[in-house]
Structure formats: C-alpha cells, structure tokens
Amino acid sequence: GHGLEFRRVLFRSTAVTPDTTGPPNTAPPGAASSSPAPAGRTGTAGPGPAVPRCKNLDVGLTGGQPPHKDRSGHYQYPIRLTVTNLGKASCSVYGYPGLGLLDASHHALPPSHTHWGSTYFARDPGPSLIVLAYLQSADANISLGWRPTPWATYLEITPPNEYHHDLISIGDWLETAGIQGGLGGDLTATAMAPAPKENCKCL
C-alpha cells in the first residue's frame, strides 16, 4: 500500500542542475551561509561555523499516509523526506529542501506550482536549527500533486544549503500504490524538523 519505502539514491551530482527549484535563501539568526547560494538553486542556507552544516547525509523517501483530494478534485500524495547524518561528528541542517521533477529521460518537468510551507498532510514547523549526531535524522513532509501528463519518474532533492542533488525514482512506488496515470503537478514541502523516533536511525 502507501507505506512502501522507495528510498535509494540512484544518482548524486556535486553540481546543482537547473532541474531543481529551491526555496528562498534564508539563514538562522546570527548565522552566515557557508558559500554564496545561486538564487533559487539550493536548499536554504545553513548555520555558521559553530555547528558545521551536514555534508554526509543519507537521503530517503517514504510514503505513509493515504492521498488527499484537493479542492480541484485532484489527489495530493504525501512523501516523507528523511535525511540522516552519516558523519561521525555532529552537524546541522536548517530550512527547506530544494525540489525538482524529471521524466523517464531525465528531462526536467516544471511543477505547476512549488510552495514551501504547510502541506495537506503536515503543518510547516518553520525553519529551525537542527543539530544531528551520528545516525540522527531530520525529516520534511512533501506533497506531490497528480496531473494527467507529463508524468514524473524521478524526484530530485537538494538538502538544505547543499550544492549536490539526489535523484530518486518514484516509478515503483506509483505502480505499487496503484496510482493510475502519474504524478508531476504541484510540489509543497515543509521545513526540516527532528525526525520522530520511529523514523530515526538513532542509536
């Protein structure tokens, strides 16, 4: 059903491509971005040198809740984005993930609209500084809309204040979830927040 986990990064690039749409570049109070962010290209900026930003993150996606029919009569599908610190030292994340949609040929699909804030499934907690010890996780809720065509095969994710992106296939999940047609409409994402214990890889 909708609880299928469809994680595994299929491709990782060290350069953010024009496929990803990023949120406004904001930093926590008193913190500076570790490097200048191209406008609209990365996740939101991270904290200053007191707590280094996370650079070694495991990125995964899961589907858990049933879909929700919006006011236009189209379904919105929930996805949980989880990032886990694989580094031995504590690090931090802050803000919203960057998002992008690609078709089966890896061509960018512009979403109908991209929003950062509350989704149909979760209230946006707002940006906050999250310090992750080894194997601790943070997550965000993503709402992905339906449209008849063109369909997205991959979801491209840029963690907050990162310049690489992770490309994850959603095709198997669509088939297992019994979704007719495909997804590729509106995208909405909440800010990252500490992951509940059941979603965390914490020791």
Salt bridges, closest charged atoms under 4 A:
GLU5 OE2 - ARG7 NE 3.29
ASP58 OD2 - ARG7 NH2 2.08
ASP58 OD1 - ARG8 NH2 3.43
ASP58 OD2 - LYS201 NZ 3.35
ASP103 OD2 - HIS107 ND1 3.85
ASP139 OD2 - ARG80 NE 3.88
GLU156 OE2 - HIS165 NE2 3.27
GLU162 OE2 - ARG53 NH1 3.15
GLU162 OE1 - HIS164 ND1 3.25
ASP166 OD1 - ARG12 NE 2.53
ASP166 OD2 - HIS164 NE2 3.73
ASP186 OD1 - HIS113 ND1 3.43
